[in-house]
Amino acid sequence: MNFVSRMLKRARESEVMSREKANYESAALWSIRGMVSIWADDMHRGEKLKGHNLNKWAKDVLKRVQELNEIFEEDERISKGD
């Protein structure tokens, strides 16, 4: 998650429409894509989980999604200058 925050910060600080900005945004997106891929792979293993273990896995993934959302909200707040 720190990597995503760092890439969004660098993109925010880069010149608008610059190659550097696009590279940082791309790095953040690919990092998120990798995380989602891992979560999806975990789900395939999760299909074997039942009851409490499946619930625990689902809560862990939801927590990670919420952390990403907080990063996006913070980035948006900073971008707007609040």
C-alpha positions as CSV (number, residue, x, y, z in Angstrom):
1,M,0.0,0.0,0.0
2,N,2.9,2.3,0.7
3,F,4.1,1.9,-2.9
4,V,0.7,3.0,-4.2
5,S,0.7,6.1,-2.0
6,R,4.2,7.0,-3.0
7,M,3.5,6.7,-6.7
8,L,0.3,8.8,-6.4
9,K,2.3,11.4,-4.5
10,R,5.0,11.5,-7.2
11,A,2.4,11.7,-10.0
12,R,0.6,14.5,-8.2
13,E,3.9,16.4,-7.9
14,S,4.9,15.9,-11.6
15,E,4.0,18.2,-14.4
16,V,0.5,17.8,-15.8
17,M,0.5,15.5,-18.9
18,S,4.2,14.7,-18.5
19,R,5.7,11.3,-19.3
20,E,6.9,11.2,-15.6
21,K,3.4,11.7,-14.3
22,A,2.1,8.9,-16.6
23,N,4.8,6.6,-15.5
24,Y,4.0,7.1,-11.8
25,E,0.3,6.6,-12.4
26,S,1.0,3.5,-14.4
27,A,3.2,2.1,-11.7
28,A,0.4,2.7,-9.1
29,L,-2.2,1.0,-11.4
30,W,0.0,-2.0,-12.1
31,S,0.7,-2.4,-8.4
32,I,-3.1,-2.4,-7.7
33,R,-3.6,-4.8,-10.5
34,G,-1.1,-7.2,-9.0
35,M,-2.8,-6.9,-5.6
36,V,-6.2,-7.7,-7.1
37,S,-4.7,-10.7,-9.0
38,I,-3.3,-12.1,-5.7
39,W,-6.6,-11.6,-4.0
40,A,-8.4,-13.4,-6.8
41,D,-5.9,-16.2,-6.6
42,D,-6.5,-16.4,-2.9
43,M,-10.2,-16.6,-3.7
44,H,-9.6,-19.8,-5.7
45,R,-7.9,-21.2,-2.7
46,G,-10.8,-19.6,-0.7
47,E,-13.3,-21.8,-2.4
48,K,-11.8,-24.7,-0.4
49,L,-12.4,-22.7,2.8
50,K,-15.6,-23.0,4.7
51,G,-17.3,-21.1,7.4
52,H,-15.1,-19.2,9.8
53,N,-11.9,-19.4,7.6
54,L,-13.8,-18.1,4.5
55,N,-15.3,-15.3,6.6
56,K,-11.9,-14.4,7.9
57,W,-10.4,-14.3,4.4
58,A,-13.2,-12.2,3.1
59,K,-12.8,-9.7,6.0
60,D,-9.1,-9.5,5.2
61,V,-9.6,-8.7,1.6
62,L,-12.3,-6.1,2.4
63,K,-9.9,-4.4,4.9
64,R,-7.3,-4.2,2.0
65,V,-9.9,-2.7,-0.3
66,Q,-10.8,-0.1,2.4
67,E,-7.1,0.8,2.8
68,L,-6.8,1.4,-0.9
69,N,-9.9,3.6,-0.8
70,E,-8.4,5.6,2.0
71,I,-5.3,6.1,-0.1
72,F,-7.4,7.3,-3.0
73,E,-9.5,9.6,-0.9
74,E,-6.3,11.1,0.7
75,D,-4.8,11.6,-2.8
76,E,-8.0,13.3,-4.0
77,R,-8.1,15.6,-0.9
78,I,-4.5,16.6,-1.4
79,S,-5.0,17.2,-5.1
80,K,-7.8,19.5,-4.5
81,G,-5.7,21.5,-2.0
82,D,-7.8,20.9,1.1
